[in-house]
Amino acid sequence: MKAPLPLVVSVVVALVAGCGKPSACPPGTQIAEARSRPPLSVWCQDVKSPKKARRIELFETGRKKQECRYEDGVADGKFTAWHKTTGVWLEGEYAAGHKTGKWTQHNDKGVVVAGGEYREGTLVAGAPVAAPATCETH
């Protein structure tokens, strides 16, 4: 069942405005844009380097769904996605918009179920991991 729109808007507003909850943006960044319609998301601009940003997508509960770092509008840096009610689902890094280095996928119990080594977006060793929902398609 989908959450009613007023609840969804309230969750994003509470995250953006503070309202006793932690800010959706990490320290050293500030909110550049927030979406109150699904998928809920917040763009956090780096205060020292305007070319750097993070896109944080949220579950309807306000919990982080995934976080991707960007430089000049291209995925670049650490990527993390979470299960809806438990811990990390997928983690790895991007360089110039491509998966790079070690990527791991966890089940909802935290056990690694896939892991691969990527170079310029191509799997070079191990097993492929799930594709992120939004990081690669910004």
ChimeraX attribute file (.defattr): number of C-alpha atoms within 10 A of each C-alpha:
attribute: neighborCount
match mode: 1-to-1
recipient: residues
	/A:1	3
	/A:2	6
	/A:3	10
	/A:4	9
	/A:5	13
	/A:6	9
	/A:7	13
	/A:8	21
	/A:9	18
	/A:10	13
	/A:11	22
	/A:12	23
	/A:13	15
	/A:14	17
	/A:15	20
	/A:16	19
	/A:17	14
	/A:18	12
	/A:19	11
	/A:20	8
	/A:21	12
	/A:22	12
	/A:23	15
	/A:24	26
	/A:25	20
	/A:26	14
	/A:27	10
	/A:28	11
	/A:29	19
	/A:30	19
	/A:31	19
	/A:32	14
	/A:33	12
	/A:34	19
	/A:35	15
	/A:36	18
	/A:37	12
	/A:38	13
	/A:39	14
	/A:40	21
	/A:41	23
	/A:42	24
	/A:43	22
	/A:44	23
	/A:45	23
	/A:46	20
	/A:47	14
	/A:48	9
	/A:49	11
	/A:50	11
	/A:51	13
	/A:52	20
	/A:53	25
	/A:54	28
	/A:55	24
	/A:56	23
	/A:57	26
	/A:58	23
	/A:59	19
	/A:60	23
	/A:61	15
	/A:62	18
	/A:63	16
	/A:64	19
	/A:65	23
	/A:66	24
	/A:67	21
	/A:68	25
	/A:69	23
	/A:70	23
	/A:71	18
	/A:72	11
	/A:73	14
	/A:74	21
	/A:75	26
	/A:76	23
	/A:77	20
	/A:78	17
	/A:79	22
	/A:80	22
	/A:81	22
	/A:82	20
	/A:83	19
	/A:84	16
	/A:85	11
	/A:86	11
	/A:87	14
	/A:88	22
	/A:89	23
	/A:90	23
	/A:91	20
	/A:92	22
	/A:93	20
	/A:94	25
	/A:95	18
	/A:96	16
	/A:97	20
	/A:98	18
	/A:99	25
	/A:100	23
	/A:101	17
	/A:102	16
	/A:103	24
	/A:104	21
	/A:105	23
	/A:106	20
	/A:107	15
	/A:108	15
	/A:109	11
	/A:110	13
	/A:111	12
	/A:112	14
	/A:113	12
	/A:114	16
	/A:115	20
	/A:116	19
	/A:117	20
	/A:118	21
	/A:119	15
	/A:120	14
	/A:121	15
	/A:122	13
	/A:123	18
	/A:124	14
	/A:125	12
	/A:126	13
	/A:127	15
	/A:128	17
	/A:129	19
	/A:130	13
	/A:131	10
	/A:132	15
	/A:133	12
	/A:134	13
	/A:135	23
	/A:136	14
	/A:137	9
	/A:138	11
